[in-house]
């Protein structure tokens, strides 16, 4: 039987399949077996998604399951308490988890909903608002940023800077990098300004070519050829 993940479990990020953490888990399960069963709520996985993924990748790891006995609210509280204490989540992962939780439990557009979720995950309200901006972005390329935040490859503040200041077609040019985020955003903007200035200069020159007006003074700087002369005026 193939199990889906419960939405309460999906509040939290999965281990990356190539991470040391996941590979160590799979090796441990292969050696000792699945001592802690995968916990189901209804017919969906409430806890043990990564253990279940290890089973799917290696069927020699026997799948063990048991049912969670409790209400919907108790299932949510269990998932929050378990994952908040079991796993070390960086602030970007916590901010995204806060958004997912608030989307389930309250209206994320309200400050109250965002503040409530930020307190659950022990992350600042400003970071939760950044996570919300990124997740609601219309750019389909945002998924790349979200994955990088989940992998702790980029700070959420840098990802937010990208969403706010650069259109997606500039992202590849910039190169997504946490450490140089401010620097390459500045460089891309400077390049754009230079291109715009060059285009305006070309347009102005073309306009002058067709200009028939009379001017009292014309300032020009022609490319004079410079040659060194001696005091008597002869060329050296």
C-alpha positions as CSV (number, residue, x, y, z in Angstrom):
1,X,0.0,0.0,0.0
2,X,1.2,3.5,-0.9
3,X,0.7,6.1,1.8
4,X,0.3,9.8,1.4
5,X,1.8,12.3,3.8
6,X,-0.6,14.1,6.2
7,X,-0.8,17.9,5.8
8,X,0.3,18.2,9.4
9,X,3.5,16.3,8.6
10,X,4.1,18.4,5.5
11,X,4.4,21.5,7.6
12,X,8.0,20.4,8.2
13,X,10.7,19.9,5.5
14,X,11.8,16.5,4.5
15,X,15.4,15.3,4.7
16,X,17.1,15.7,1.3
17,X,17.6,12.3,-0.3
18,X,21.4,12.9,-0.7
19,X,22.0,14.4,2.7
20,X,24.2,12.7,5.2
21,X,21.3,12.8,7.6
22,X,19.0,10.8,5.3
23,X,21.8,8.3,4.2
24,X,22.7,7.6,7.9
25,X,19.0,7.0,8.7
26,X,18.7,4.5,5.8
27,X,21.9,2.7,6.9
28,X,20.6,2.5,10.5
29,X,17.2,1.2,9.5
30,X,18.9,-1.4,7.3
31,X,21.0,-2.6,10.1
32,X,18.5,-2.5,13.0
33,X,15.2,-2.6,11.3
34,X,12.3,-0.1,11.8
35,X,12.2,0.0,15.6
36,X,9.9,3.1,15.7
37,X,6.9,2.4,13.5
38,X,5.5,4.9,11.0
39,X,2.6,6.7,12.7
40,X,-0.6,6.9,10.7
41,X,-3.5,9.3,11.2
42,X,-6.4,7.8,9.3
43,X,-4.7,6.5,6.1
44,X,-2.0,9.1,5.9
45,X,1.5,9.4,7.5
46,X,1.5,11.8,10.5
47,X,5.1,10.9,11.6
48,X,7.8,8.9,10.0
49,X,7.9,10.2,6.4
50,X,11.6,9.8,6.1
51,X,11.5,6.2,7.5
52,X,8.8,5.4,5.0
53,X,10.9,6.9,2.2
54,X,13.8,4.7,3.2
55,X,11.5,1.7,3.0
56,X,10.4,2.7,-0.5
57,X,14.0,3.0,-1.6
58,X,15.0,-0.3,0.0
59,X,12.3,-2.9,0.5
60,X,14.6,-5.0,2.6
61,X,13.7,-2.4,5.3
62,X,10.4,-3.8,6.6
63,X,7.7,-1.2,7.0
64,X,6.0,-1.1,10.4
65,X,3.0,1.1,11.1
66,X,0.6,2.0,13.9
67,X,-2.4,4.3,14.2
68,X,-2.5,7.6,16.1
69,X,-5.4,7.5,18.5
70,X,-6.7,11.1,19.1
71,X,-8.6,14.0,17.7
72,X,-7.5,16.2,14.8
73,X,-6.3,18.9,17.2
74,X,-4.3,16.4,19.2
75,X,-2.7,15.1,16.0
76,X,-1.6,18.6,15.0
77,X,-0.2,19.3,18.5
78,X,1.6,16.0,18.5
79,X,3.2,16.7,15.1
80,X,4.3,20.2,16.2
81,X,5.7,19.1,19.6
82,X,7.5,16.1,18.1
83,X,9.2,17.9,15.1
84,X,10.0,21.1,17.0
85,X,12.0,19.1,19.5
86,X,13.4,16.3,17.4
87,X,14.9,18.1,14.5
88,X,17.3,21.1,14.3
89,X,15.5,23.5,12.0
90,X,17.3,26.7,10.8
91,X,15.4,30.0,10.9
92,X,14.5,29.8,7.2
93,X,12.9,26.4,7.6
94,X,11.1,27.5,10.7
95,X,9.7,30.6,8.9
96,X,8.4,28.5,6.0
97,X,6.9,26.0,8.5
98,X,5.2,28.9,10.2
99,X,3.6,29.9,7.0
100,X,2.3,26.4,6.2
101,X,0.9,26.1,9.7
102,X,-0.8,29.4,9.6
103,X,-2.3,28.6,6.2
104,X,-3.9,25.5,7.8
105,X,-5.1,27.2,11.0
106,X,-5.7,30.8,10.3
107,X,-5.8,33.6,7.8
108,X,-2.2,34.3,6.9
109,X,-3.0,37.7,5.6
110,X,-3.6,38.9,9.2
111,X,-0.8,40.1,11.4
112,X,-2.4,38.0,14.2
113,X,-2.1,34.8,12.2
114,X,1.5,35.5,11.3
115,X,2.4,36.4,14.8
116,X,0.7,33.3,16.2
117,X,2.7,31.0,13.8
118,X,6.0,32.8,14.5
119,X,5.6,32.2,18.2
120,X,4.9,28.5,17.7
121,X,8.2,28.1,15.8
122,X,10.3,30.6,17.7
123,X,11.1,32.8,14.7
124,X,10.7,36.5,14.2
125,X,7.6,37.9,12.7
126,X,9.6,39.7,10.0
127,X,11.1,36.4,8.7
128,X,7.6,34.8,8.6
129,X,6.4,37.8,6.5
130,X,9.3,37.3,4.2
131,X,8.5,33.6,3.8
132,X,4.9,34.5,3.1
133,X,6.0,37.0,0.4
134,X,8.2,34.3,-1.3
135,X,5.5,31.6,-1.1
136,X,2.8,33.8,-2.6
137,X,5.1,35.1,-5.4
138,X,3.7,34.7,-8.9
139,X,7.0,33.6,-10.3
140,X,7.1,29.9,-11.0
141,X,10.9,30.0,-10.4
142,X,10.2,30.7,-6.7
143,X,10.3,26.9,-6.2
144,X,14.0,27.0,-6.7
145,X,14.4,29.6,-3.9
146,X,12.1,27.6,-1.6
147,X,14.1,24.5,-2.1
148,X,17.3,26.4,-1.4
149,X,15.8,27.8,1.8
150,X,14.8,24.3,2.9
151,X,18.3,23.0,2.2
152,X,19.8,26.0,4.1
153,X,21.7,27.0,0.9
154,X,20.4,30.6,1.1
155,X,19.2,32.9,3.8
156,X,15.5,33.7,3.7
157,X,16.4,37.4,3.8
158,X,18.5,37.0,0.7
159,X,15.8,35.0,-1.1
160,X,13.3,37.7,-0.2
161,X,15.7,40.3,-1.6
162,X,15.7,38.4,-4.9
163,X,11.9,38.2,-5.1
164,X,11.5,41.9,-4.4
165,X,14.3,43.3,-6.5
166,X,14.9,41.0,-9.5
167,X,12.6,39.6,-12.2
168,X,13.2,35.8,-12.8
169,X,15.1,36.4,-16.1
170,X,17.8,38.1,-14.1
171,X,18.2,35.3,-11.5
172,X,20.5,33.1,-13.7
173,X,22.5,36.1,-14.7
174,X,23.0,37.0,-11.0
175,X,23.7,33.4,-9.8
176,X,21.8,32.5,-6.7
177,X,24.3,32.9,-3.8
178,X,23.6,33.7,-0.2
179,X,26.9,35.4,0.6
180,X,27.0,37.7,-2.5
181,X,23.2,38.3,-2.7
182,X,23.4,42.1,-2.0
183,X,26.5,42.5,-4.2
184,X,25.1,40.8,-7.3
185,X,21.7,42.5,-7.0
186,X,23.6,45.8,-7.0
187,X,25.6,44.6,-10.1
188,X,22.6,43.6,-12.0
189,X,20.9,46.9,-11.3
190,X,24.0,48.8,-12.3
191,X,24.2,46.9,-15.5
192,X,20.6,47.7,-16.3
193,X,21.2,51.4,-15.6
194,X,24.2,51.4,-17.9
195,X,22.2,49.7,-20.7
196,X,19.4,52.2,-20.2
197,X,21.8,55.1,-20.3
198,X,23.5,53.8,-23.5
199,X,20.1,53.4,-25.2
200,X,19.1,56.9,-24.3
201,X,22.5,58.3,-25.6
202,X,22.0,56.5,-28.9
203,X,18.5,57.8,-29.2
204,X,19.7,61.4,-28.4
205,X,22.4,61.2,-31.0
206,X,20.0,60.0,-33.7
207,X,17.7,62.9,-32.8
208,X,20.6,65.4,-33.2
209,X,21.3,64.0,-36.7
210,X,17.9,65.2,-37.8
211,X,18.0,68.4,-35.9
212,X,17.6,71.6,-38.0
213,X,17.5,74.2,-35.2
214,X,20.1,77.0,-34.8
215,X,22.1,77.2,-31.5
216,X,24.3,80.0,-30.2
217,X,26.9,77.6,-28.8
218,X,27.7,74.0,-29.6
219,X,30.0,72.2,-27.3
220,X,32.0,69.3,-28.8
221,X,35.0,67.3,-27.9
222,X,36.5,65.8,-31.1
223,X,39.2,63.2,-30.9
224,X,42.2,65.5,-31.6
225,X,45.5,63.8,-32.6
226,X,48.1,64.8,-30.0
227,X,51.7,65.1,-31.0
228,X,54.6,66.4,-28.9
229,X,56.4,69.5,-30.3
230,X,59.7,71.2,-29.3
231,X,59.9,74.9,-28.3
232,X,60.7,75.9,-31.9
233,X,57.5,74.2,-33.1
234,X,59.1,71.3,-34.9
235,X,57.8,67.7,-34.4
236,X,59.9,65.3,-32.4
